[in-house]
Amino acid sequence: MTLSIEVYKKLLKVQKGKVTTYSDLAKAVGLKNGQRVIGMIMKNNPFPVIIPCHRVVKFNGEIGDYVYGKKIKSNMLSREGIKISNGKILDFDEKKYYF
């Protein structure tokens, strides 16, 4: 199984209303300090509607980048019940998914 597929399978466990971080997702697939690798995998996600890469955020609760732009990412997360203020997730610890 390729690393990308492994990452996408883990990401599918993050339900609506929850987020994970690039570093937590990296650790979940056995990558130490693999945040940038995860970012590249998210950037190249061939099925962003199916594989919810918009639910991957920065370690500090900032929403981070998205292939379709931060505004779209923010809107998608908001529709899923994530409250965001100034590009940062409110109640981040409560909204974070732990693998």
N, C-alpha and C positions, 0 to 999 in steps of 0.2 A: 504494500500500500504506500502511495506517495505521501510525503509530508503534507501537501495541500489537502488531500482527501482526509487525512487524519485530523487536521485542524478544522476542516469544515464539519466533520462528524461531531467533534467536541462542541463547536459553536451551535449546532442544532439543538443542543441541550439547554441553551439559554433562552428561556421563554419570554414572551411578550411581557413588558413591565419590568424586565431585569436587564442588566448590562454586565459585561465583563471587561477586563482590561487587556491590553496587548500583552503585558507581562504575565498575567494569570493564565491567559490562553497558551502562551509559550510554555509555561511551566507544566500545564496540563498535558502537553504532548512531549514533554521531556527535553525542551530546549532551555538551556540556562542563558539568561540575557538575550533572549530571542525576539525582543519586541519589534525590532526592525524587520526581521524575517516575517513575522506575523503581519506587520503593516503591508509588506509587499504582497503577501498571499491575499490579504483583504482587497488590495488595490486591483489584483488580477482575478477576483472572484467572477466566474463566468455566469453565475446565477444569483445576482444580488437580491432578487425578490424572494428566492427560495432559501438561500443561505444568508442569514441576517447579519451581514457584516456591519450594518449600522449600529448594532448593539455592542460593538467593541469600541471602548473609549480609553482615554489616557488614565494613568495611575492616580491622578489627582482629581478626577471627576470631570475634567474638561472633555467636551465631546470629540475633539480631534477632527481630522480631515475625513472626507468622504468623496468617493469618485464623482458623485453628482453635486457636490458642494455641501458646505456646513449647514446652510439653511434647510436643504432637503433632509439632511440627517437629523437636524433638530426637530423638524416637523414630524418625521417618522417616529422618533422617540416620544415626542409629545402625544401623538395619537395612541401610543401604546401605554400611556399613563406615567411617563417619566417627566417630572417637572424640571425645567431648565431655566436658569437665570444667568444672563451675561455669558453664555456659552459653557456654563458649568452645571452639572447635575445636582439638584437639591436632594438632600437625604441620600447622598451617594452610598454610604455604608449599608443602608437598608435596601437599596436598589441593586446592589452588587450581587452577582451570582457567584457562588463558590463551588468549584469543581471538587 
